[in-house]
Amino acid sequence: MSLEKEERIIIPDENGEEHLFEVLFTFDLGQTEETYVSVVPTELKEDEDVEVFTFRYEEKANDGDELAIYHIESDEEWELAMVLI
């Protein structure tokens, strides 16, 4: 499953509550050989600022329709990703 611009995906938070996000774009980092996705929440209040979230992701080998989403945890990885965003 390759993510497409304007596609919507569901990402659970740390409490297991699911949130719907719209995909802005995906990108690969040659330095890390990882794939990343930048998304925005679809449920925004009228006066709320839009926050863009970026995650590292992998397609699950056993099911092409499911993704494994990972938080970017190291400062080095964030610095590499921020250059492309």
C-alpha positions, 0 to 999 in steps of 0.5 A: 500500500503506497500512501497517496496525497489526500488519502486518509488514514487512522492513527491510534494515540497512546490511549488507543483512541483512533484519530483520522488524518489526511496524508499531505505527502510521503518521503524517503530519507536516503540517509536512513533508508526509511519512509515517512509520512506527514499528516494533518488531523481531519477533525479541526475546530474552526479557530484551531491552528493546523498541526502537521505530524510526521511519522516513520512508517513501514508497510506490514509484510503480511498485509499490504493494506496495513501500516506500522507507524512509528514516532520519530524519537531521535534528534538526529532523525528529526533534523534529517526529516525537517530538511525535506519538510 
